[in-house]
Amino acid sequence: MSTLSREFLSRMRGRAARFTEEPERGSITLEQVIWTAGIALAAVAVVAIIVTAINAYAGQIPTG
């Protein structure tokens, strides 16, 4: 086995060991899901308000 392969395997084992030492690493809590959903809903609402305002303004423009 080459030195490069040994170095690579050693690093991968080290990473795997760190992940098993921290069982909550990368976990998503219910609070994070709720915040994300709330922010996404607020963004959709803002876009809807902007589109409505633009359409109302566009309806007032005389076309002929």
Backbone as numpy.savetxt, mean C-alpha at the origin, in Angstrom:
# Nx Ny Nz CAx CAy CAz Cx Cy Cz
31.81 -26.71 -3.23 30.96 -25.54 -3.23 31.86 -24.31 -3.23
31.52 -23.35 -4.05 32.36 -22.16 -4.16 32.16 -21.24 -2.96
33.09 -20.34 -2.80 33.02 -19.38 -1.70 31.80 -18.49 -1.84
31.49 -18.12 -3.08 30.32 -17.27 -3.32 29.03 -17.99 -2.91
28.93 -19.26 -3.22 27.74 -20.04 -2.84 27.63 -20.15 -1.33
28.74 -20.37 -0.66 28.72 -20.46 0.80 28.30 -19.14 1.42
28.83 -18.05 0.88 28.47 -16.71 1.39 26.97 -16.47 1.20
26.46 -16.81 0.03 25.04 -16.63 -0.26 24.17 -17.45 0.70
24.51 -18.71 0.87 23.73 -19.58 1.77 23.80 -19.08 3.21
24.96 -18.60 3.61 25.11 -18.08 4.96 24.21 -16.87 5.18
24.17 -15.99 4.19 23.31 -14.81 4.31 21.83 -15.19 4.34
21.45 -16.14 3.51 20.05 -16.57 3.49 19.64 -17.22 4.81
20.53 -18.00 5.39 20.23 -18.62 6.69 20.08 -17.54 7.77
20.94 -16.52 7.70 20.84 -15.42 8.65 19.52 -14.67 8.53
19.09 -14.43 7.30 17.81 -13.76 7.09 16.66 -14.61 7.60
16.69 -15.88 7.30 15.62 -16.77 7.76 15.57 -16.80 9.28
16.72 -16.79 9.92 16.76 -16.81 11.39 16.15 -15.53 11.95
16.43 -14.38 11.33 15.86 -13.12 11.81 14.34 -13.11 11.67
13.83 -13.67 10.58 12.39 -13.69 10.39 11.70 -14.58 11.41
12.32 -15.67 11.77 11.69 -16.56 12.74 11.80 -16.01 14.16
12.77 -15.13 14.40 12.91 -14.52 15.72 11.84 -13.46 15.95
11.34 -12.84 14.88 10.33 -11.79 14.99 9.03 -12.29 14.36
8.20 -12.99 15.12 7.00 -13.60 14.54 5.97 -12.58 14.04
5.99 -11.35 14.58 5.01 -10.36 14.16 5.52 -9.48 13.03
6.69 -9.73 12.55 7.26 -8.93 11.47 6.42 -9.12 10.21
5.94 -8.01 9.67 5.16 -8.06 8.45 3.69 -8.33 8.65
3.27 -8.51 9.89 1.86 -8.79 10.11 1.05 -7.50 9.97
-0.17 -7.64 9.51 -1.07 -6.51 9.35 -2.13 -6.62 10.43
-2.29 -5.56 11.20 -3.29 -5.58 12.25 -4.62 -5.09 11.71
-5.66 -5.38 12.44 -7.00 -4.93 12.07 -7.05 -3.40 12.01
-6.34 -2.76 12.92 -6.32 -1.30 12.92 -5.74 -0.75 11.62
-4.67 -1.36 11.12 -4.07 -0.92 9.86 -5.03 -1.12 8.70
-5.76 -2.20 8.70 -6.73 -2.47 7.64 -7.85 -1.44 7.67
-8.34 -1.11 8.86 -9.41 -0.13 9.00 -8.94 1.25 8.54
-7.74 1.65 8.96 -7.19 2.94 8.52 -7.04 2.99 7.01
-6.53 1.93 6.43 -6.35 1.89 4.98 -7.68 2.00 4.26
-8.67 1.27 4.73 -10.00 1.33 4.11 -10.61 2.72 4.26
-10.43 3.33 5.41 -10.96 4.68 5.63 -10.31 5.71 4.73
-9.01 5.63 4.58 -8.29 6.56 3.71 -8.69 6.36 2.26
-8.83 5.11 1.85 -9.25 4.82 0.47 -10.66 5.36 0.23
-11.55 5.18 1.18 -12.92 5.68 1.05 -12.93 7.21 0.97
-12.11 7.86 1.78 -12.02 9.32 1.74 -11.49 9.79 0.38
-10.51 9.10 -0.16 -9.96 9.47 -1.46 -11.01 9.33 -2.56
-11.79 8.26 -2.52 -12.86 8.07 -3.51 -13.90 9.18 -3.37
-14.23 9.56 -2.15 -15.21 10.62 -1.93 -14.70 11.95 -2.47
-13.43 12.25 -2.25 -12.85 13.50 -2.76 -12.89 13.52 -4.28
-12.53 12.43 -4.91 -12.57 12.36 -6.37 -14.00 12.54 -6.87
-14.97 11.92 -6.21 -16.37 12.07 -6.62 -16.83 13.51 -6.50
-16.44 14.19 -5.44 -16.81 15.60 -5.25 -16.19 16.46 -6.34
-14.94 16.22 -6.66 -14.26 17.00 -7.71 -14.92 16.76 -9.06
-15.22 15.52 -9.39 -15.87 15.21 -10.67 -17.24 15.87 -10.75
-18.00 15.84 -9.66 -19.31 16.48 -9.63 -19.19 17.98 -9.85
-18.23 18.61 -9.19 -18.03 20.05 -9.34 -17.62 20.40 -10.77
-16.76 19.62 -11.36 -16.33 19.88 -12.74 -17.50 19.71 -13.70
-18.30 18.67 -13.52 -19.46 18.46 -14.40 -20.49 19.58 -14.25
-20.69 20.06 -13.03 -21.63 21.17 -12.81 -21.12 22.43 -13.50
-19.84 22.69 -13.38 -19.26 23.87 -14.04 -19.32 23.72 -15.55
-19.05 22.54 -16.05 -19.08 22.30 -17.50 -20.49 22.45 -18.04
-21.49 22.14 -17.24 -22.87 22.29 -17.67 -23.29 23.74 -17.83
-22.58 24.66 -17.19 -22.89 26.08 -17.27 -22.23 26.76 -18.47
-21.32 26.11 -19.12 -20.61 26.70 -20.26 -21.55 26.70 -21.47
-21.78 27.88 -22.05 -22.65 27.92 -23.23 -21.96 27.28 -24.44
-22.71 26.48 -25.17 -22.12 25.77 -26.30 -22.58 26.32 -27.64
-23.39 27.27 -27.65 -23.74 27.74 -28.98 -24.71 28.78 -28.97
